[in-house]
Amino acid sequence: MIGLSKKLQNNIGLNAQVNSLSNSQASTLLILDSQEKTSQIDIARSLHLKPPSVVTLVDELEKLKLVRRHTHPQSRRAYQIKLTPLGKTEAQKVKRQAFQLESLVKASLTKDEYKAFTSAVNKLSRKIDEQNSNGKGVKK
């Protein structure tokens, strides 16, 4: 499974991006691209990360000039994270690469195999989410 995961990551080509985005950074750009205004807490929930990790993640994206923090209108301690124009461009690149990967998977499998594959991946994802929400995730 780890070997397949690495091959898929390499096929997406995130490391070939101009800014050498990590998977978490690329995922954050996609989240922000799909939602006009997003908080760091929302990003943490979506990526299943702890809030302090998201602070570091957003710091890195700010240094790359891909996102900007804005003070939340209801709370001076909270921030809304928004894509910059460069961030929007990078998010579109990530979307194209994800589409290319999906196309590769679809072309490599029959319709039934693809349906079974996506069903299995979704089931595993739900199970992992369930374990993480119960505090039973894999310990590092």
NORKAHU-V487828 format. One record per residue. N is the residue number from 0. RES is the residue in three letters. BURIAL is I if it has 16 or more other ideal C-beta (glycine too) atoms within 10 Angstrom, else O. Layout:
((N/RES/BURIAL) (N/RES/BURIAL))
This chain:
((0/MET/O) (1/ILE/O) (2/GLY/O) (3/LEU/O) (4/SER/O) (5/LYS/O) (6/LYS/O) (7/LEU/O) (8/GLN/O) (9/ASN/O) (10/ASN/O) (11/ILE/I) (12/GLY/O) (13/LEU/I) (14/ASN/O) (15/ALA/O) (16/GLN/I) (17/VAL/O) (18/ASN/I) (19/SER/O) (20/LEU/I) (21/SER/O) (22/ASN/O) (23/SER/I) (24/GLN/I) (25/ALA/I) (26/SER/I) (27/THR/I) (28/LEU/I) (29/LEU/I) (30/ILE/I) (31/LEU/I) (32/ASP/I) (33/SER/O) (34/GLN/I) (35/GLU/O) (36/LYS/O) (37/THR/I) (38/SER/I) (39/GLN/I) (40/ILE/O) (41/ASP/I) (42/ILE/I) (43/ALA/I) (44/ARG/O) (45/SER/I) (46/LEU/I) (47/HIS/O) (48/LEU/I) (49/LYS/O) (50/PRO/O) (51/PRO/O) (52/SER/O) (53/VAL/I) (54/VAL/O) (55/THR/O) (56/LEU/I) (57/VAL/I) (58/ASP/O) (59/GLU/I) (60/LEU/I) (61/GLU/O) (62/LYS/O) (63/LEU/I) (64/LYS/O) (65/LEU/I) (66/VAL/I) (67/ARG/O) (68/ARG/I) (69/HIS/O) (70/THR/O) (71/HIS/O) (72/PRO/O) (73/GLN/O) (74/SER/O) (75/ARG/O) (76/ARG/O) (77/ALA/O) (78/TYR/I) (79/GLN/I) (80/ILE/I) (81/LYS/I) (82/LEU/I) (83/THR/I) (84/PRO/O) (85/LEU/O) (86/GLY/I) (87/LYS/O) (88/THR/O) (89/GLU/I) (90/ALA/I) (91/GLN/O) (92/LYS/I) (93/VAL/I) (94/LYS/O) (95/ARG/O) (96/GLN/I) (97/ALA/O) (98/PHE/O) (99/GLN/O) (100/LEU/O) (101/GLU/O) (102/SER/O) (103/LEU/O) (104/VAL/I) (105/LYS/O) (106/ALA/O) (107/SER/O) (108/LEU/O) (109/THR/O) (110/LYS/O) (111/ASP/O) (112/GLU/O) (113/TYR/O) (114/LYS/O) (115/ALA/O) (116/PHE/O) (117/THR/O) (118/SER/O) (119/ALA/O) (120/VAL/O) (121/ASN/O) (122/LYS/O) (123/LEU/O) (124/SER/O) (125/ARG/O) (126/LYS/O) (127/ILE/O) (128/ASP/O) (129/GLU/O) (130/GLN/O) (131/ASN/O) (132/SER/O) (133/ASN/O) (134/GLY/O) (135/LYS/O) (136/GLY/O) (137/VAL/O) (138/LYS/O) (139/LYS/O))
